[in-house]
Amino acid sequence: MFLTDEQWALIEPYLIIKRTSRFGRPRADGRKVFEAILFMLHTGMQWRFLPKSFPPKSTVHDYLSRWCQRDAFRRLLAGLIRVLLERGELQIDQAFIDATFAPAKGAGDGVGLTRKGKGTKIQIAVDGQGIPLGASVASAGLGEPQMVQQTLQLFEEKSQPERLIGDKAYDSDPLDALLAELGIEMIAPHSQNRLPENQTQDGRALRRYRHRWIVERTFAWLGYHRRLLVRWEKHLPIFLGFTLLGCMMITLKKLGG
């Protein structure tokens, strides 16, 4: 999981942590620390087995926590999306949204109990090629419509899609109203409990739903990063950080790295 010089040049500005004192230990090499985090993301191994070729695990985890607290990875992903927009390499006339379940093997914030067991829900929105435009994580017991607003936080005026396409879980009048205020049309098949007189979708719009496999493929790409398959992190912001980094890796490939 080593970065090219070109990739690091794009990433580094979002990871700068200013020193508050002239005293103390010398600052760790940010690039080596970040590559260690990517190594942990990809392998999913326990922290105590981090190879000695990387900085100490305590240093790496400390930097990871600080970057997550500063929301650095969300800003990083937004910055890479901005670069793709400037190049004209995103398909944002429509975006696809979906969520998946990550079982949790321990306690922690954002762990919910479902029929599948206890775990956390990961939601992503992708463009027409499957490039992640936004992501969020929450307790597995939280409904998908309640996560959408956080998932769309990365959207800027230029990256906002005209349509958002999801499955039956996104058939929600409050969600439709919320997105309408942003100028986004929600397209989702009607849930079974919606009465015929209250139906809001027509067959023509729902044809776009046939391409929903695009977001499912992106989840498969994220699955290459074993840290996202099972949640081991006790703190939800750390798990969100790993999720955003998984999205970042997909975006980097699109950038040609």
C-alpha positions as CSV (number, residue, x, y, z in Angstrom):
1,M,0.0,0.0,0.0
2,F,2.7,2.4,-0.9
3,L,1.9,5.8,-2.6
4,T,3.4,7.4,-5.6
5,D,4.9,10.8,-5.3
6,E,2.1,12.2,-7.4
7,Q,-0.5,10.6,-5.1
8,W,1.2,11.9,-1.9
9,A,1.3,15.4,-3.4
10,L,-2.5,15.3,-3.6
11,I,-3.0,13.8,-0.2
12,E,-0.4,15.6,2.0
13,P,-2.1,19.1,2.2
14,Y,-5.1,17.6,4.0
15,L,-3.0,15.8,6.7
16,I,-0.9,18.6,8.0
17,I,-1.0,18.9,11.8
18,K,0.6,22.1,13.1
19,R,2.8,21.8,16.2
20,T,1.6,23.6,19.3
21,S,5.1,23.6,20.9
22,R,8.7,23.7,20.0
23,F,9.5,21.1,22.5
24,G,8.8,17.3,22.6
25,R,9.7,14.5,20.2
26,P,10.4,15.1,16.5
27,R,7.4,14.8,14.3
28,A,6.9,11.4,12.6
29,D,7.1,11.0,8.9
30,G,3.5,11.7,7.8
31,R,3.8,9.7,4.6
32,K,5.1,6.6,6.4
33,V,2.4,6.9,9.0
34,F,-0.3,7.3,6.4
35,E,1.0,4.3,4.4
36,A,0.9,2.3,7.7
37,I,-2.8,3.2,8.1
38,L,-3.5,2.1,4.5
39,F,-1.7,-1.2,5.2
40,M,-3.9,-1.8,8.2
41,L,-7.0,-0.9,6.1
42,H,-6.1,-3.4,3.4
43,T,-4.9,-6.3,5.6
44,G,-7.3,-5.9,8.5
45,M,-4.6,-7.3,10.8
46,Q,-4.3,-6.5,14.6
47,W,-2.4,-3.4,15.5
48,R,0.2,-5.4,17.5
49,F,1.3,-7.2,14.3
50,L,2.0,-3.9,12.4
51,P,5.4,-4.6,10.7
52,K,8.4,-2.9,12.2
53,S,9.2,-1.3,8.8
54,F,6.4,1.2,9.7
55,P,6.4,3.7,12.6
56,P,5.4,2.3,16.0
57,K,1.8,1.2,16.3
58,S,1.1,3.8,19.1
59,T,2.3,6.6,16.8
60,V,0.3,5.4,13.8
61,H,-2.9,5.0,15.9
62,D,-2.3,8.4,17.5
63,Y,-2.1,10.1,14.1
64,L,-5.1,8.1,12.9
65,S,-7.2,9.4,15.9
66,R,-6.1,13.0,15.4
67,W,-6.9,12.9,11.7
68,C,-10.3,11.4,12.3
69,Q,-11.0,14.1,15.0
70,R,-10.2,16.8,12.5
71,D,-12.3,15.2,9.8
72,A,-9.3,15.1,7.6
73,F,-10.3,12.1,5.6
74,R,-13.7,13.5,4.6
75,R,-12.0,16.7,3.4
76,L,-9.4,14.6,1.6
77,L,-12.0,12.6,-0.3
78,A,-13.9,15.8,-1.1
79,G,-10.7,17.3,-2.5
80,L,-10.1,14.3,-4.8
81,I,-13.7,14.5,-6.0
82,R,-13.1,18.1,-6.8
83,V,-10.1,17.2,-8.9
84,L,-12.2,14.7,-10.9
85,L,-14.9,17.3,-11.4
86,E,-12.4,19.8,-12.8
87,R,-11.2,17.1,-15.2
88,G,-14.7,16.3,-16.2
89,E,-14.3,12.6,-15.2
90,L,-17.4,12.2,-13.0
91,Q,-20.9,11.2,-14.2
92,I,-23.2,13.1,-11.8
93,D,-26.4,13.3,-13.7
94,Q,-27.4,10.5,-11.5
95,A,-26.0,8.9,-8.3
96,F,-26.7,5.6,-6.6
97,I,-27.0,5.0,-2.9
98,D,-27.1,1.9,-0.8
99,A,-26.0,0.5,2.6
100,T,-24.4,-2.6,3.8
101,F,-23.9,-4.3,7.2
102,A,-20.6,-4.8,8.9
103,P,-20.7,-7.2,11.9
104,A,-19.0,-5.8,15.0
105,K,-16.9,-8.1,17.2
106,G,-16.9,-5.9,20.3
107,A,-18.7,-3.1,22.0
108,G,-18.5,0.5,21.1
109,D,-20.4,3.5,19.9
110,G,-22.5,3.0,16.8
111,V,-23.0,-0.7,17.3
112,G,-26.6,-1.8,16.9
113,L,-28.5,-5.1,17.2
114,T,-30.3,-6.5,14.2
115,R,-31.5,-9.9,13.0
116,K,-28.1,-10.4,11.5
117,G,-26.5,-9.8,14.9
118,K,-24.8,-6.7,16.2
119,G,-23.0,-4.4,13.9
120,T,-22.7,-1.1,12.0
121,K,-24.2,0.1,8.8
122,I,-22.1,1.6,6.0
123,Q,-23.8,3.8,3.5
124,I,-22.2,5.2,0.3
125,A,-23.4,7.3,-2.7
126,V,-21.5,6.8,-6.0
127,D,-21.6,8.4,-9.4
128,G,-22.6,6.6,-12.6
129,Q,-19.2,4.8,-12.7
130,G,-19.2,3.7,-9.1
131,I,-16.8,6.4,-7.8
132,P,-17.7,7.2,-4.2
133,L,-19.2,10.7,-3.7
134,G,-20.0,10.3,0.0
135,A,-20.1,7.9,2.9
136,S,-21.4,7.6,6.4
137,V,-21.5,5.0,9.2
138,A,-24.1,4.5,11.9
139,S,-25.7,1.9,14.2
140,A,-27.0,-1.0,12.2
141,G,-30.5,-0.3,13.7
142,L,-30.7,3.1,12.1
143,G,-32.9,3.4,8.9
144,E,-31.2,4.2,5.6
145,P,-33.2,7.5,5.0
146,Q,-31.9,8.8,8.4
147,M,-28.3,8.4,7.2
148,V,-28.7,10.1,3.8
149,Q,-28.0,13.7,4.9
150,Q,-24.7,12.7,6.5
151,T,-23.7,10.7,3.4
152,L,-24.3,13.7,1.2
153,Q,-22.1,16.1,3.3
154,L,-19.4,15.8,0.6
155,F,-21.7,17.1,-2.1
156,E,-20.9,20.6,-3.3
157,E,-22.9,22.6,-5.8
158,K,-20.9,21.3,-8.7
159,S,-20.9,17.7,-7.6
160,Q,-24.6,17.5,-6.6
161,P,-26.4,14.9,-8.8
162,E,-29.7,15.6,-10.4
163,R,-31.1,12.2,-9.2
164,L,-30.4,9.8,-6.4
165,I,-31.3,6.2,-6.9
166,G,-31.8,3.6,-4.2
167,D,-33.8,0.5,-3.3
168,K,-37.1,0.2,-1.4
169,A,-35.5,1.2,1.9
170,Y,-35.3,4.8,0.5
171,D,-39.0,5.1,-0.3
172,S,-39.7,7.8,2.2
173,D,-41.8,11.0,1.8
174,P,-39.7,13.0,4.4
175,L,-36.6,12.0,2.5
176,D,-38.2,13.0,-0.8
177,A,-39.0,16.4,0.6
178,L,-35.5,16.9,2.1
179,L,-33.8,16.1,-1.2
180,A,-36.3,18.2,-3.2
181,E,-35.2,21.2,-1.2
182,L,-31.6,20.5,-2.4
183,G,-32.9,20.1,-6.0
184,I,-32.3,16.3,-6.1
185,E,-35.0,13.8,-7.3
186,M,-35.2,10.6,-5.2
187,I,-35.9,7.5,-7.3
188,A,-36.7,4.3,-5.4
189,P,-39.2,1.4,-5.9
190,H,-42.3,1.7,-3.7
191,S,-42.3,-0.2,-0.4
192,Q,-45.0,-2.8,0.1
193,N,-46.9,-0.8,2.6
194,R,-47.3,2.3,0.3
195,L,-50.9,2.7,-0.8
196,P,-51.6,2.9,-4.6
197,E,-53.1,6.4,-4.2
198,N,-49.9,7.6,-2.5
199,Q,-47.4,6.3,-5.1
200,T,-44.9,8.9,-6.2
201,Q,-42.8,7.0,-8.9
202,D,-43.6,6.1,-12.4
203,G,-42.3,3.4,-14.7
204,R,-40.1,5.7,-16.7
205,A,-38.1,7.0,-13.8
206,L,-37.7,3.6,-12.3
207,R,-35.9,2.3,-15.4
208,R,-32.8,4.0,-14.0
209,Y,-33.1,1.5,-11.0
210,R,-31.8,-1.3,-13.3
211,H,-28.3,0.2,-13.0
212,R,-28.2,-0.1,-9.2
213,W,-25.6,-2.8,-9.6
214,I,-23.1,0.0,-9.9
215,V,-23.2,0.8,-6.2
216,E,-23.2,-2.9,-5.3
217,R,-20.0,-3.2,-7.3
218,T,-18.5,-0.4,-5.4
219,F,-19.2,-2.3,-2.1
220,A,-17.4,-5.2,-3.7
221,W,-14.4,-2.9,-4.3
222,L,-14.5,-1.7,-0.7
223,G,-14.5,-5.4,0.4
224,Y,-11.0,-5.7,-0.9
225,H,-10.0,-3.7,2.2
226,R,-10.5,-6.3,5.0
227,R,-10.7,-3.7,7.7
228,L,-14.2,-2.8,6.4
229,L,-15.6,-6.4,6.4
230,V,-15.7,-6.7,10.1
231,R,-15.7,-3.8,12.6
232,W,-13.1,-4.2,15.2
233,E,-12.7,-0.5,16.1
234,K,-14.4,0.5,19.4
235,H,-14.8,4.1,18.4
236,L,-17.1,4.9,15.4
237,P,-15.1,7.9,14.1
238,I,-12.1,5.5,13.6
239,F,-14.3,3.1,11.6
240,L,-15.6,6.0,9.6
241,G,-12.1,7.1,8.9
242,F,-11.2,3.7,7.5
243,T,-14.4,3.7,5.4
244,L,-13.5,7.1,3.9
245,L,-10.0,5.9,3.2
246,G,-11.4,2.9,1.3
247,C,-13.4,5.3,-0.8
248,M,-10.3,7.4,-1.3
249,M,-8.4,4.4,-2.7
250,I,-11.1,3.9,-5.3
251,T,-10.9,7.6,-6.2
252,L,-7.2,7.5,-6.5
253,K,-7.4,4.7,-9.1
254,K,-9.7,6.9,-11.2
255,L,-7.2,9.7,-10.9
256,G,-4.7,7.4,-12.6
257,G,-2.6,6.5,-9.5
